């Protein structure tokens, strides 16, 4: 079901800096084109063709006053995560609304003044009014206690920040689906980092453009009952079951990016076309 805050009526009601919202959905996918009064625009897509379609994930793109893609409008962290692509996928609802606020309040020559306090009050009034009739206000919620357990099991071992989530730097990001403070502290030889908490075949972080092993690993932690939306744009390449978890190397060929997915209670049957690493363990 579409989140209440991404409905055309809700956007136009809650955000006075929005000029118009165009629904460009078709039978298979949902798309909203949000035009701001300052001349900028934001496209939001969810459905089968979107990066992260399903599981309350969205794909967004920013457009400048001339109607052209403009990835410089993304935050530095997000621009790094999507490797400079014009679109940003696997966004949770908070991320989408962050860019609604960012683009809508950005200063440009066309900008009309907006009273942010009044906007927040209007938003709260709207949610109170409709909240009693719809139960989809909040985006996908995660069990913080369980996510801490997953972080401590797979990220904390060997992390330079500490051995558990009480290290003082724990920062679970629901969009990245991992602790973003995690830094690999285990090495096999000179500058050959690896993730101590991950099994063989899934413990290498890859290399930087300069040929050095990365100090961070793109891990996504999925609690029980949740999993990636695999398709021809997000391909499960390697997979292995171990100790009640499914480990998968997922590759997004369109943006040339890879993740290591850890899925609680996952089974190899979830991705039957992936290579079963357990059968070739002696060769890696």
C-alpha positions, 0 to 999 in steps of 0.5 A: 500500500502506498505510504500516506506521506507519498500520496499526492494530497498529503504532499500538497497539504504538508509541504507548502513549498511544493508547486504541484505533484503529478501522478505518472503511475502506470499499471505496474509501477508508481511514480510521482513527479514533485515540482517545487516552487523554487524550480527544482523537481524530484521524481519518486518511483516504486514498483518492479522497475525501481531499484529497491522496488518492493519492501517499502524501497524507492528510487529517486532522481533530482532535477534542476531548474532546466529539467535535467538530471542533477546528481549534485543535489544528492548529499555527498554520502548518497552520491558516493553510495550510488557511484555518481549515478543520476538515480538513488535507489533502495531509499526508505521513506525517510530518505525520500522525505529528506529530499522533499524537504531539502530540494523544496527549501533550497535557495534559488532565484525562483524561490518563494519564501516558506515558513518552515514552522507553519509547514511543520504544524500543518504536517502534524495537524494533517497526520493527526487528522488522518492517522486514525483512519490509516495505519501506514503513516510510519515507514518500514520499522525495524527491531532495534534490539534485533538489529544491534544483535546482527551488527554485533554478530557480523560487523563488530568482530574486528571493528576498530571502533570496538567489539560491541554496539556500546563502543560509543560510535554505533550508528545504525542507518536503516537506509544503508541497513548496517552500522555506518561507523564500522571500519575493518580492523582485521588484515591478512597480509599487508593492506588486505582487510577482511570482515572477521565476523563474515564467513569465507567467501563473503568477508572481502570488502573489494578494492578502491580505485587505487587498488587498495582494499577498502576499509569498509564493507557494503553489508546489508543486514536483513532481519527475519522475514525480510530479504532483497528484491532480486531481479535482472537489475539486482542479481544474486551471484554467490550464496551460502547458508550457514548457522541460520543465515543466508549470505549473498553477494548481490550485484547491480550491473546497471550502476556497477555496485555490489553488496553482501547481504546477510539474511536471517533465516534465509535459505539457498532456495531464495536465489536458486540461480546463484552459485552455491559457495558451499560446493566450491569452498575448497577452491576459494 
